[in-house]
Amino acid sequence: MNFFLAALGVIGISASGPIMAATAAPALAIAFWRNALGALIMGAPALATQGKRFRQLGPVEYKWSAMAALALALHFACFISALKLTSVAAATALVCLQAAWIALFQRFRGHRPVPAVLVGLLAALAGVIVISGFDLATSPEAIAGDALALAGGALAGLYTIAGGQARRSMSTGTYTTLCYGGSAVLLALMCVAFREPFGGFSPAAWLGILAVTVVAQIMGHTVFNHLLATISPLVVSMIILLEIPGAAALAAVFLGEKLPGGTYLGLGMILAGLAVVVRGQGRPGAKAVVPLAQ
């Protein structure tokens, strides 16, 4: 059963990038609706069964939830914008560097990484350089997309750290309701500030928004949150890394995305480096992290 759920989760998160890249709607609008619908789907049962818990939350829980919501809103704004500028494969791989960013953030917080983590970080960084070099030859827009994806990965790392603090005393339903809801409010303000529409899209675009909410936000996020109860964070982290080749394969099949051979080399280097980082953080004395499913 766990194998089936893991496969389902990988398909869900791998489809996220291709679906959003193909959705003809502004990036901020896609991000807003994805979070707003996610908050509604997760919040309705949470409010019905845990309504009293929301009234018992303290300042610290609200603080970490607000920080997670801000990081998540900016993460989606950067990631979805990157998908409009660079390839799905490159954007997904670069944003999945969140595991490497978390290792760096932990170093700044006083956690000394084991040597294997440093080796993995260097391999992943080399992969970024390889991809960026080929994208530079493609177009300036692709380089801008790479930069946004890198920023999205760092923001995803901050979201994961803040969410980990919030989840110490909050259930999944309570936390996701506050986080997705808060993120949706922030994204709505960003839409207004940048004068991006909330609607008026084609039926195909609305279908894409609904699909990414159900497939990635619910099927991907929720499945892996469930698996954490029965599978170690290290194993879940390794499974989530399959999003990189999964997104590249789906983009090639459904979007006809063709990449220079060197880009695939960079993707492989990032995937291998992240695998080493995750395994290194799973060793005694290190803190294992679970990358955010896109």
N, C-alpha and C positions, 0 to 999 in steps of 0.2 A: 504493500500500500504506500509506504514511504517513497519507494522508487517511482511509482506512478505520480504521486504528488510532486516530487522533485522535477520530473520530466515536464509536468504541466506548468510548474512555476518557471522553468527555464524558457519554455515556449512563450509564456506570457511576457516576461521581461525582455526577451529577444525581439518580440514583435513591437515593443514600444517605439523604438527609433524609426523603423520603417513606416509604421502607421502615422506617426506625427509628421514625418517628412513628407508623406503623401497627402496630408490633410491641408486643404486650401483655406486656411484661416490664420490670422495673426498669431505669433508665438505666445504673446501674453494672454490672448483670449483662450487658446488651447490650454495653457497652464491654469488659468482661472477656472474654467469649466471642469477640468480634470480634478482639481482639488475640491471645488464646490460639490460636485456630484459624489466624490469619494467621501466627503464629510457627511453628506446626507445618507449615503448607503451604510456607512459605519456608525453614524451618530444616532439614527432612528432606533435601532435595537439597544444601543448603549444607554440612551436616555430613558427608554422604556424599562430596562432592567436595572440600571445603576444610577437613576436620577438623583438619589440621595448622595451618592459619592461626589457628584459635581459640586454640591453645596459644601462639601467638607474639604475641598482642596485648599491648600495654604499658599502663601506668597511664593515660597520656593518652587513649588510645583508649577505655578503659573509662570514664574520667571523662566524656567527651563523650557516649558512648552512654547512660550513666546519666542525664545531664542531659536528653537527648532523650527517654528513656523516661518520666521524671517529667513533663516538659512534655506529652508525648503522652497520658499517662494522665489528667492533669487537663483537658487539652483535650477529650477524648472525654466525660469526666464532665460538663463544662459544656455542651458542644454537644448531647449527647443529652438532657440535662435540659431545655435550652432548647426542644427540639423538642416536649416534652410540655407546655410552657406557652404558647408563642407560635406563630405560623404558621410553616410550613416555609419559605416564601419569605423572611420577615423573618429567621429564624434563620440561614438559609444565607447571605443577603447580609451580615449582620452578622459572621458568623464568617469570611467571605471577606475581611474587612478586614485579614486577616493581612499582606497585601502592604503596606498602609499602616503597620501596626505595625512591620514590619521596617524600613521607611524611617525611622521615628522612632527605633528602636533603633540603626540605623546612625548617625543624627545624634548620639546620645549617645556612640557609640564614635568620634566624630571625623570621620565622613564627612558633609561638607556637601552637602545635597540640591540639585539643580539647580532653578531656579524652576518648571519645569513640574511637578515632583513636589509642590511646595508647593501649587500650584493644584489638582492632583488630590486632595491630602489635604483641602483645604478643601471641595471639591465632595463628596467622600465623606462628610465630617463633616456637611455640610448634609443629605445624604440620610439619615444616622442620625437627625438631629433631626426630620426630616419623618416617618420611620417611627415613632419613639418617641412623637411627638405624637399620631398616630392610634391607636397601641397604648394610650396612656394613657387615651384615651376608650373603649377597648374593655374592658379589665379590668386590675386590678393584677397578675394573673398574667402577662399579656402583657408588661408592663414588666419583671417579674422575669426572664422568658425572654429579653428583649432584652439585659438586663445580663449574663446568663450567656453569651449568644452573643458579646457583645463581649469578655468575659473569655476565652472559647474562642478567639477570633481572636488575641488577644495571646499566649496560650499556644502556639497554632499557629506564630506567628512565632518564639517562642523555640525551639520544636521544630525549625523549619527551620534556624535559625542553628546550633544545636548539632549537628544532623545534617550540615550542611555541613562543620563542623569534623571530625566523625568520618569522613565519607566521603573525606577527603583521603588516607587510607591504608587504607581498608577497602572491600571489594567490596559490592555491593548485598545479596547473600545473607547475608554475614557481619553487616553492619550491621542489616538488618531483623530477622534472627533475634534479635540481642541487644536491639534496641530494642523490638520487639513483645513478646518474652518478658519483658523487664524491666517493660514497661508492664502486661502481664497480671498479674504478681506484685503490683505496686502496687495495681492495681484489685481483685485478690482480697482484699488486706488492707483496702481501703476497704469492700468488700462486708461483710466480717466486722465492721468497726468500726460500720457503719451498719445491721447486721443485715438486709442484703438477701439474698434467696435466690439460690443459683446454679442452681437447677433447679425442677422442679415446674411448668413452664410448659405451655401447650397446644401441640399439634402445630403450629398455625399460628404461634405465637410462635417455636418452634424453627426453622421454615421461614424466618421473617423474619431470624433471627440468621444462619442459613446463607447466606441470599440477600445480606445486606449484606456478609458476609465475602467471598463470591465476586465479587459485582458491584462493590462499591466498593473493598474492601481489595486484592483481587487484580487484577480487570479494570481498575479505575481507577488505583490507585497504580502497579501494575507496568507498565501500558501507557505511562504518562507517563514513568516512569523509563527505559523502553526508548527512547522517542522522543528523550530528551535526548542519546542517542548520535548521532542523525542530524539533529535539528532544534535550532536555537538556543534557549537558555533563555527569551529574550524572546518568541519565537513560542509556545513551550509555555505560558508564563505567560498570554499573551493567550487561548489556546485554553481554558485552565482556567477563565477568567472566565465562560465560557459556562455554567458550573454554576449561576450565579445565575438566569438566565431559564429554564434547563432544569429546575431543581428547582421553580420556581414553576409551570411548565406541567404537570409531572407531578403535583404536589400538587393542582392545579386539576382535572385529568382523573380521577385515581384516588382522591383523598381528598375531592373536592368542595369544596376550600378556596376560599372567596370572600373577597376582600380589598377594603377601601375604596379608591376610586380614588386617593386621596392616597398610599397605601402603594406603589402601582405607580410613582408619581412618585419616591418615595424610593429604590425599587429601581433605577430608571433612573439617578438621580443617583449612587448608590454605584457602579454598574457603569461609568458614564462616568468617574467620578473615579479608580477603580482602574485603568482602562485608561490614563489619563494618567500615573498613578504608575508603572505597569509600563513604559510606553514611555519615560518620563523616566529611569528607572533603567537603561534599555538604551542611553542615549546615552554618548558617550566621556567617561570620567572618572567615570561612575556605576557602581554595582554592581547588575546585574540579579538579580532574585530570582524563584524559582519558587514560587508559592503551594502550600500543602499541599492535595492533593485530599482531600475529605472522604470 
